[in-house]
Amino acid sequence: MARSPATTSGGHPARSDSHRIPLIILLVLLVCGTLVHPYMAQQASRYALTAAIVEQRSLRLDAYEGVLGVDRAVWAGHIYSDKAPGQPVLAVPFFAVGKAFGVEDATVLRVEKNLGLWWVTFWCSAVVGAVLAVLMFRRIAVVFPGYEARGSLGLFFGSLLFPFSALLFGHVMAAALLFASYLLLEHGNRHGAAMVAGLMAGMSVVVEYTAVFGVMILLVLVLWRHRTRWLAFCAGGMPAVVFLAVYNQVAFGAWHRLSYQVSAFSGVQSQPRDVLDHFSAPGVDKLIALLFHGRGLLIATPVVLVAVAGAVDRLRKESRTPDAVVAVAMFVVFALLPVFWGNPWGGDSPGPRYMVPMLPFLAVPLAWAWQRWRLLTIGAILLSGLTMAAAAFTDPLISRYETGGLGIWLTKLASGDVAPSLFTIWLGPPGWAIHLLIVAVTVLALARATPSTGASGTQALRVQGRQ
């Protein structure tokens, strides 16, 4: 989709990415894909739907009532998942393979070291996160060569993409689909590419309903830059619309009725709620929390704000740069979600999780920021990376009522309250040493394979500005 040029804009031969991309994939899988987090309510609702399709040939979760938490929907006397169906349905083949190799029935409540849950999480979150990191890497390689690894890994490990790539949520998958749709629109010059982009955009909404705001921005992008392909883009999204409509009809009795409208999180509803009932009045307190609380953007993941500043700075120099325009638009729209939600974190979360789908669009702006404000960007990445690592390796889903962040996670680390990994499950405490050693070797290999940045990045900006 996004090939690096054979040479950099400065005329120097570009180093092949063929040896760095496998290292990036390996690094993400080693860090995120080996953690085995406990079975919790959000994961239970998703995992049970996948299991019901395979084990019960049904969308009903009645047989799994004993392993479900508060995240459930109830309609016509039956229990369903209250999550968007995309991720659980896409997990079906992986769960089926796991069953063939002895994964126990999902009706068994195993809170700790649930390897069935880990197996599905690995494919639906960790592998998808690794693919997303590669997509960000490849986009930077085209737009701003020389900063590929810095921008993509800095954003991935310094943002909520990190902990959510180790948890069974739909946010990272929705982010990957949205970003892949964007890349296809920017690099595909045929109507077929626009149709596939539309399909991916539509599937992002089937995976995570709030991704619809990102799809709206992509549609505006199509009308702005690819006017002849807007119909192909919309046509490509129709299969996703039909799939969701059929699912809603079968599960909830109406093609337009979403699972959240009959959620039993706050008690069983006799009538479906209006979609807008899930939003609340905006408040200054939510905005302050979004920025300044322990899990706020400025405190926990300042790399996000640095990237946004990079996009704004780029717009000042070249107002029609698509990566900057889309990045700012995505940030503004998705930042409104926490402000209009009941709480800015979207429940128990390491941060404003409904903003995750827009994060990969900040990869290129972060590369710009690195070139523009090197020390500030490095400092933001280090602080953000420390916070997200502490969250990912302990308990990312701290209570929505807590105002702290890094301090809570560091306290857990100090007390040994960490999530097990495959290495520690198999080898006990010595597994951490082996795990960290392999990660360190991978990081060193990637560092050796990454060329130092020179004038090429600045020249790439000038070339892009003339395009």
C-alpha positions, 0 to 999 in steps of 0.5 A: 500500500505504501512503499518507501522510495528507492532513494531518500529525497536527499539522493542517498540510497534508502535502507531496505525495510525488509529487515526492520519490519520483522523486528517491529512485528516481533517487538510488538508481539513479544511485549504485548502478545505474551501478556496474559491479563485476567478475565474481566467484564469487557473481555467476557462479553466479547469472548462469550459471543465468539464462543457462543457462535462456535460452541452453541451456533447461536448469538445468545449468551444464555449458556454463558451467564455464569461467566459474564459480568455487567457488560451484557445486553438483554432482549426478549428474555435472552442474553447477548453481548453489548459490544459491537459484533465485529471483533467477536465474529472475526475471532471465530476462526481463531477460537475454533482453532484453539478448540481443536487444540484443547482450549476449554469451553468458555462456560468455564470461569477461569479468571487467572491465566485463561489461555483461551482468552489469551489466544483470542486476544493474541490474534485480535489485539496483539497481531493487529497491533503489530500490523498497525505499527507496520502500517504507521512505519510504512506511511512515515517511510513515504511521507517523511523517510528517516523517521519511520521507526521513531515515529511509529514505535514512539506513538505505539508504545507511548499511547493507549495502543500499547495496553489495548494491544494486550487486552481483548477490546475492539479499539486497536482493530478499529484503529487499524481498519480506519488507518488502512482505509486512509492508506488505500485512499492515499495510495490507491489510484483506482476505484477498486482501492476506494471500494476496499477502503470503504469496506475497511472503513465500514468494518471499523464501525462494525468493530467499534461503533464510535469509529463512525466519526472517523469514517465521516472524516474519511468521507470528507477526505474522499470528497476533497481529494478523490471526488470521482471515487466517493461512490466506490468508497460508499459502495465498499462500505455497504457489506459492513452496513448489511452485516450489522443490519442482519446481526441487529435484526437477528439479535435485537429484532430490528435492523437499526437497534444497536446492542448498547441500546439494550445494554443491561449494564445499569439494569435490564431495560423494558424498552431500548434506549435512544442512542443519544442517551449514552452521551451526556452534557459536556463539562469543564470538569471532563475537559480538565480530567481529559488533559490533567488527571493522572490518565489525562493526555498531558500527564499520561500520554503527552506524546499525543499532544506533541504529535498534534502540535506537530500536525498544527505546525505543519498546517501553518507551513502547508495548509493542504498537507493531508496527513496534517489535516486528517490528524487534526480533524481526527483529534478534534472529533475524537477528543469530543467523545470523552467530553460528551461521555459519562466519564472521560475514560469510557469506564475502567481504562488506562485513559480515554479509550474512545480516542484510540481509533484516531491515534495512528493518524498521529504517527506522521505528525509525531515524526515531524515533531521529532525533527522540529522539537527533538528533545521535547518529543523524546522526553514526551515519548519516554514519559508516555512509554513509562506510563503505558508500560507500567499500565500494560504490565500491571492492571490497565483497567483501573477504576474510572473513579480513580484520578491517579495513573502512573503512581498507581501502576508503579505501586503495583509494580513495586509490590509485584502485582504484575500480569503474568506472561507466557514466559512466567506461566511456563518458567515461573519468576525466571521467565521475566529475565528471559522475556526481558532479555529477548525484548532487549536483544530485539530492541538492540537489533532494531536500533542497529538496523535504523539509520541515523536521521540527517537532512533527508527528513527536512528535504522530504518535507520540502518535497511534500510541500511542493506536491 
